[in-house]
Amino acid sequence: MTESDRVERFPVGASITTEELETEPYAAFDRLRETEPVSWLPAYGGWFITRRDLAVQAMRDAEALTVDDPRFTTAAILGPSMLSIDGPDHASYREPYSPSFRPSSLNSTMGEFLDAEAKRLVAALPTGEATDLRTKLAGPMAVDSILTFMGLDALTSDEVLPWYGSITAAITGLTLGETVSAEAEEAVAEMKAVITKADLRPDAIVVLFGAIETVEGMIANALWHLLSTPGAWAAVAADR
């Protein structure tokens, strides 16, 4: 299928711009989900799947679809991991971590810590002035949680977040055609050294990095939803 064929077949995807994906992504995803749940986006140069059942189907079909793509910048910087390997090899990377991340296991091992840590961070927020909840709450909560989970609690979010920031910037830059900075290479080396010293698997770096990124985003999105949706905050406060 040529580019012109894809544009003709997927007009909604063709109409979505890079600026829209950066500033109003959810509205774009809603349009795609409604009319083109599998769509080609020229602005991105790739396929988007926005419906859950189709996304699950795609992720489970390792024979027809692959995550082993040279354009995957995270793998280029952090190395091979469960994020960039398919099939049985993927399972061999994932399986050592899966049991510990199940809800029942997390509740018993991390429940009290998470409750106490959330209260500590909220109590430290300044009053009477604007506050960035991503950097003051979501980010530190994500970092402190995964460090404790992995037995790296000698480290602090103040030490880890600069590494995370350098690596994230490098991933974004590599996507835009830039070279990986020395600062990012140093951050990866320091993270790997910490993991090695703690006698963890080398691929634990992607668990550490991924947990920060996804949990920080999830907390920030949840807070945004609660604070911007009429009645949502009151509903949670009334029934925690």
C-alpha positions, 0 to 999 in steps of 0.5 A, a space after each residue: 500500500 502506497 502512502 497516497 493509498 493510506 492517506 485515502 483509506 485513512 482520512 481521519 488519521 491523515 488529518 491529524 497533525 503533530 501539533 495536535 498530538 502534542 497539545 490535544 492528543 485525547 481529542 484526536 484519539 477519540 476521533 480515531 477510536 470512533 471512526 478509524 480505530 486502526 489508522 495510518 498517521 502521516 504526521 507520525 509515520 506509523 500506525 495508531 491503534 486506539 481501541 483496547 480490544 484491537 490493541 490487545 489483539 496486536 500485542 498478543 500476535 508476536 508472529 504477525 507484528 513485532 516491537 523489534 523496530 530500529 526506530 524504537 529509541 528507548 531500546 537504542 538507549 537502554 538496550 534490549 528488554 521486554 519492551 523490544 523483544 517478542 514471543 518466548 524471549 519477551 516472556 523470559 524477560 518479563 516472567 521474573 518480574 510479573 508475580 511481584 507486580 500483581 495487585 495482591 502481591 503489591 498490596 501486601 508488600 507495598 500498601 503501607 509504604 505507598 499510603 505513608 509516602 503519599 501522605 508525606 509528599 502531600 503534607 510537604 506541598 506549599 500552601 497558598 501558592 501555585 504548585 506543579 503537582 507533577 514535579 512535587 508529587 507525581 514524580 517523587 511518588 513514582 521514583 520513591 515507590 520503585 526504588 523501595 520496591 526494587 530494594 534501592 531505597 538508599 537512593 533518593 528521587 533527587 538523585 534519580 530524577 535527573 538521570 530520568 530527565 536526561 534519558 527522556 530528553 535523549 529518547 525524544 532527541 533521538 526520535 527527532 534525529 539528534 545524537 545521544 548526549 554524553 549526559 544521557 550516556 552517563 545517566 544510563 551508565 550510572 543507573 546500570 552501575 547501581 543495578 549491578 551493585 545491588 545484584 539485580 538483573 541488568 534488564 532491571 534498568 528498563 523496569 526502573 525507567 518504565 515504572 517512573 514514566 508510567 506511574 508519574 504519568 498515571 498519577 498526573 493524569 488522575 489528578 488532572 481528571 479529579 481537579 478538572 471534572 465536575 463532581 469527581 473530587 467530591 465523589 472520591 472525597 465522599 467515598 474513598 
